[in-house]
């Protein structure tokens, strides 16, 4: 119990104290931040009010200086014309007309001023010399009153006492000519001529709603005068009452700035206030602390709940800990497979656990050694991957090279493909040792390269394909001619020492290791020309390409189409593809001489012979002659002769391959039909069946139609419909079930296909032929 209580107290007290301190600081910071934000809002409101009133004053000054207004105010004998009554003499008519025109223009100017600002309710012009008042009302009317008979004189005393040009009065309740009294804010602007003044009456209610209280609908905002009376308030009953009526007497806020919290009308409120030096008013914001303090209330609840939860958890954990001090040892024993009745080694459980840990470390070291042993294999595999098309970035390749500890360059490389063309007499005695001989030859070549003084730059060797080694060499500044010289020196030494016929194909230079696949493919392409140039030589991809300055583009796509048709024995399509190949050559013949055209067709012939070799077909067997086909091609004297020669070549090749395919075709189609008869209920397709028989789908489609006389899809449809007939007649299956059984998952589609094939729906067929 002491352990439990001590643990609980140690866990609870520091956290509780820190939580209480944090709550106090958060609450205090919250009040300060809220008060500061409210003050910022009040100051923004003050700025907005001051801007509006300053704009009114500026506009009043412009009005007083307006020529039309001054013409009327300073019109000579204005009082005389105002007092004229009865019949007017002819000599006064023109002057009177000018006076009235000046008065009209002045009133128009006053009207424009009133409409220029949304807060201007009305404008008075008091002319002390004439003892009259001109008004511009908010209903658009213009009236003139004798001063003594004017309905609203609440501004007069303030204007008379003030010595300033512009005087801002406190808000007032002003009488109206018609209708109820209004809450107005008046600005008195003296025009400079005697006691004449413009009285601009602003709508105080509109100012309160649109400026003062616009952004703080949840707060109570009001304005206090210098004397401490309320000038603006949401409740009209409080207007022009002392502020102490709604705020505690002990708080002096008029003319000051700050904030405090206090209980007002039984509610905890945050009172913020800020004074305007220009207006001599104090703006006050009263916020409900209960609404503002929801966040801190939730913090308080969280502290209490967390403290209670911490008490419970601490007690439970302390109790469990006191009972299960031995639990870690138990877990370790379970981890090592300790069984009941097992005797401890080295005297106790810890000795046994230590023995187990030593065994685990030993096992880790064992597998680490295995990983090190596998590193050479991983290195060889990675070097082979660099020659194939991949999606690794240069950074990923360099990271992998670093991980595998491969000391190879990643920039300025070239690939040489070293191929075994023919074996010497001493390695051809026993056919069963062929594979062993190939491996020995590769080892011999690698050994020869490792001790060859010619190779002074870094390189590595990859066993790329059967009878083929790839040598990736860092050029280190060597140009193309130097690389060729180096390759010839290597080939001369290899052919001389190993008593074999080797050839080397060289690809283009690689700026980075990412370009190795392209260079490797080019090296293989160069090796194809052994058929043309003979074995035992160095063949550079750059040398067999056309001069780049000729602007000739070899039609590679047409070549691939021709080979595809030729391999599937489609003679007409192959001839058409060849003719398109020739059309591309004709389109560029202005860039080529006939002697430059010949190598194009030599390259095409080389590719055809190479493709036949890949299919395991000897070109002499196909063309039934011993003559050199290259010599025959070079003997043709015009492009038309070359075309006729290739047409004959294509027909002979297609005829031979078609005969080979037909011999095997029946076997392939028999296998296909077996699959259809067996797996008709599965989702079969031409591609899936072709994959099972390891053949090209296009070849299967053409072969099927040729042998069976109908397309693959139609034959599969017939097999399924025949099977469905048996199910409908020999079982109690429903139509949908029978359709699914033969591979049609949707009933409506099964019914549609059945009717197309049989002429009846499945239901009609079953009723007609069923028992």
Residue, then its C-alpha position, 0 to 999 in steps of 0.5 A: x500500500x505504501x508503494x501504491x500511495x507513493x507512486x500515485x502521489x509522485x505521479x499526480x501531484x507534479x502534474x496537478x500543480x503544473x496543470x493548475x499553473x498552466x490553467x492560471x497562465x492560460x486564463x490570464x493570457x486569454x484575458x490579456x489577448x482578448x482584451x488586446x484584440x478588443x482594443x484593436x477593434x475599438x481603435x479600428x472603429x475610432x479610426x473609421x469614425x474619425x475618417x468619416x467625420x474628417x471627410x465631412x469637415x473637408x467636404x464642408x470646407x469645399x462647400x463653404x468655398x464653393x463659388x455658387x454658395x459664396x455668390x449667394x452668401x456675399x450677394x450685395x443687398x441680400x437682406x434687402x431683397x429678402x425683405x422686399x414685399x408687394x409690388x417690385x419696381x422695374x429697376x429691382x427686377x434684374x437684381x432680384x432675379x440674380x439674387x434668386x438665381x444665386x440662392x437656387x444655385x446655393x441650394x443645389x450645391x447644398x443638396x449635392x453635398x447632402x447626397x454625397x455621403x450616406x450618413x448625412x441626414x440634412x444640412x442647414x445654412x444659418x445666415x446671421x445677417x439675414x436671420x434665416x435658415x435654408x434647409x436641405x431635407x432628407x426627403x429632397x425638399x428645400x425650405x427657408x425659415x426665419x431664424x426665430x421660427x425654425x423648428x430645430x435650434x438645438x445646435x445654435x448655442x454650441x455654435x455660438x460658444x465655439x470659436x473653432x471653424x468646425x465644431x463637432x457636437x455630441x449626439x442630440x435628439x433633434x426635433x423634425x419638421x414632420x415625424x418623430x425626433x431623430x438621433x443626430x450627430x451635428x457638425x457646425x462649420x462656420x463659413x467665415x462671414x460673420x456668424x454664418x454657419x453650415x450645420x451638417x446633421x449626421x444620422x447617428x443611428x446609421x453610424x452606430x449600425x454601419x460602423x460602430x457595431x458592425x463587426x461586433x454583433x456579439x458585444x455591447x458597444x457604446x460611446x461616452x462623451x467627455x462629460x461621461x454621458x452615453x452618445x451611442x448605445x443600442x438601447x435608446x433609453x440609455x442615450x444621454x444618460x451617465x455611463x455610471x448607470x450601466x458601469x460600476x461607479x468605481x471605474x473611471x473610463x472617460x478619456x482613458x484606454x484599457x480593459x478590466x473584468x467585473x461583474x455587471x448586472x450579475x454577469x462576468x463581463x470584459x470591459x474594454x475602452x479606448x479614447x479618441x483624442x480628435x473626438x474627445x469621445x471614449x468607445x466602450x466594448x462589453x463582452x460576456x466572459x462566459x461566452x469568451x471563456x468557453x475554451x478555458x472552461x474546457x481546459x479546467x474540465x480537462x484538468x479535473x478529468x485528467x487528474x481523476x483519470x491519472x489517480x485511477x491509472x496510477x493506483x492501478x498501475x502501481x498495484x499491477x507493478x507491485x504484483x508483476x515485478x517478475x514479468x520481464x523475466x517471464x517474458x524473456x523466458x517465454x521468448x527463448x521457449x522456456x518450458x515447465x520443468x526446464x533446468x536453468x543453465x549457469x545457475x539461474x534463469x539469467x544464465x539461460x537467457x544470456x546463453x540464448x542471447x549469445x546464440x542469437x548474436x552468433x546466428x546474426x553473424x552467420x547470416x551476415x556472412x551468408x549475405x557477404x558470400x552472396x554479394x558477388x552474385x548480386x554484383x554480377x546480376x546488377x552489372x547485367x541489369x545495367x545492360x537491359x532497359x530499366x527505370x532506375x535514375x542515375x542517382x539510384x544507380x550510383x547508390x546501388x554501385x556504392x552499396x555493392x562496392x563496385x569500383x566502376x565509372x558511371x560516365x563516359x563509357x562504351x560497350x563492346x560485345x564479344x561473341x564466339x563465332x566458331x570453336x577450334x578443333x580441340x574443343x569440338x570433339x565431344x558434343x556433350x561437353x558443349x555447355x562446359x566448353x562455353x563456360x570455360x571459354x568465357x573464363x579464359x576470355x575474362x582471365x586474358x582480359x584481366x592480365x592484358x596490358x592494353x586495358x589501362x582504363x577501368x572496365x568490367x565484364x558481364x556474361x550477357x547471353x549465350x556465347x556472348x560477353x559484354x565489356x563495359x569500358x571507361x573511355x577516359x578521353x579516348x576518341x572513336x578511333x582509339x576505341x576501335x584500335x583498342x578493340x582490334x588489339x584485344x581481338x587479335x590477342x584473344x583469337x591468337x591465344x584461345x584458338x577460337x574465332x571471336x568478333x567484337x561489336x562496338x556501340x556508341x559512346x555513353x555520356x552516363x551509365x543510363x545509356x548503356x542499354x542503348x549502347x549494348x543494343x547497338x553493339x548487338x546490332x553491329x554483330x549482325x553484320x558478321x553475315x555481311x563482313x565475315x567473322x573475326x573482326x571488329x564491327x562498330x555501330x558508328x561505321x555501319x550507319x549512314x552519314x548523318x550529313x546525308x539527312x537520310x532516315x532509315x524506315x525502321x518501322x516499315x522494316x519491323x512490319x515487313x519482318x512481322x508479316x514475313x515471320x507469319x508467312x503473310x506474303x501479300x502483307x509482306x510485299x506491301x510492307x516492302x513496297x512501303x519501305x521502298x516508297x520511303x526510300x524513293x521519297x528521300x532519293x534526292x538526298x541519296x545517290x544510287x551507290x548510297x541506296x545499295x547499303x540500305x537494302x544490304x542492311x534490310x537483307x542482313x536483318x532478314x537473314x538474321x531473323x531466319x537464323x533466329x527461327x533456326x532456318x538456314x537461308x540456303x534451304x529457303x532460297x535453294x541456292x548456294x550463291x552469295x545473296x549479297x553479291x546477287x543484291x549488289x549485281x542489281x543495276x537499278x532500284x526497280x531490279x532490286x525491288x523485283x529481286x526482293x519480291x522473289x526473295x520474300x515470296x520464297x521465304x514466305x512459301x517456305x515458312x508457310x509450309x513449315x507452319x502448315x506442317x505444325x498448324x494442325x497440331x497447334x489447332x488440335x491443342x486449341x480445340x482441346x482447350x475449348x472443349x475442356x474449358x468452355x465454361x471459363x472466360x476464354x479469349x484468343x489471347x488466353x488460349x494463345x498464351x497456353x499454347x505459347x503462340x502469337x494470338x494473330x498467328x493462332x487466329x489466322x491458322x484457325x480460320x485457315x484450317x477450320x474455315x471459321x474464326x476462333x470466336x465463332x467456333x467457341x460460340x458454337x461449342x458453348x451453344x452445343x454444350x448448353x443444349x445438352x444441359x437444357x435437355x438433360x438436366x433441370x437447370x434454369x436458363x440462367x444457370x445453363x448460361x453461366x455453366x457454359x461461360x455466359x455470366x449474363x442471362x440476356x446475352x446468353x439468350x441473344x447468342x442462343x437465338x442467333x445460333x439456333x433460331x429459338x430462345x433457350x426457353x422455346x428450345x427446351x419446350x420444343x425438344x425437352x421431354 
